[in-house]
Amino acid sequence: MGRGARRRNYGLLSAFVFFFFFAQAAAISLLSIWLTQTLGLNGVQVGTVFSANFIAAMMSQPVYGYLSDRIGVGRAVPLAIAVLVTIAGLFFTFVYGPLLKSSVMLGAAVGGAYIGITFVAGSYAIESYVDRISRRDGFEYSRARLWGSLGFASAALFSGRLYNLDPRINFFLASGAGLLLLPLILAVRVDGPARIDPRKALTPRDSLALLKDRKFWGFMVLILGVTDLYLVYDQQFPFYFSSLFPTRAMGNAMFGYLNSAQIFVEAGMMFVAPLIVRRTGATRGLLLATAIMIVRIAGSGLAAGPVTISMCKMLHSLELPILLVSIFRYIAYHFDARLSSTVYLVGVSLGHSVGLATLSPVAGALYDRVGFQPTYFIIAGFASIFWLASLFALSPTPPERPAGRGDATQPPSPGLLGATETI
């Protein structure tokens, strides 16, 4: 594949992740507010709904991971996700909302299947696909993923105000973005056979062998512990944030503005994060990102008003880029390249879903009983315990060194995400 075709793939995939994360933000960034303010669900019920989302994602993630590694650069997985995104407006308006009003459990089950497969597991599958193409075509994954942050920010910029007008506007904007995803993914060049050489093809036995790998379970200490607890904290954060303003409408609008500002900064950090992780190594990058997560959780418990809680929210723009780059570099360094999608989708994505499905109802009950701020301290305390355990559980990853200047004894890093061509 020529240089021009690789540049074209970078542009197409950047646009694809832009519109996917635009759709994700429009559809579910204000989900907790929609569930509580529009549908009238309490904290436990909201936790049940989120738990259903992640149970469905948990069931689909191993399938996404195995298919992604089996198909290689084939477009079947992102194409299927794009089709699902196009029906968001119809689903939320005419299926999900009415079902939740009539039966929370039935609505949670049906909605969980759609949201989990499309926007939860689907986002991990798309990130893994972009990572695979970036390594093949020689561009930095984070430089394509930053467009996803910009897409999310673009939707978040006005989602709060649109919600105050009519929540359904956001849902149908997601569908509109889904229609744009289809021609973009179909235009991506996948020269040569879409499937991997049968002699090197992944087998179910190869995937299951991960369960016996000590490095895999050491990695999972961080994922199941710190990052899961952080996501549980972040689920109902929009509702808590909006409650700190004189009116809910003002709080919803301000959250949209702040969310957008945070993600624009996050996009800029996508350029800086690879430089940081190259100097620290992937393992220390993981520890740095998750330490910032814990600071944000505890800081939210101490926050006294809109200004301080906004400062805590902005920390997300620092830790997420470092976390994403560190995760892919850690996987590339420590695991077989054929299993990259499986490790990401089963380890990271499935690990998140298992944790969130289990912990979301517990967190919802704590929010109802003791309030948000005490619950944040509890979450931060448990996350700190897992962070300390990760110091010993994670495998070391040396810093990356420029070619010709590194230590000759430094082990090779097959499949690392370092760019071989500047886009």
Beta strands, then each sheet from edge to edge (+ up, - down):
end
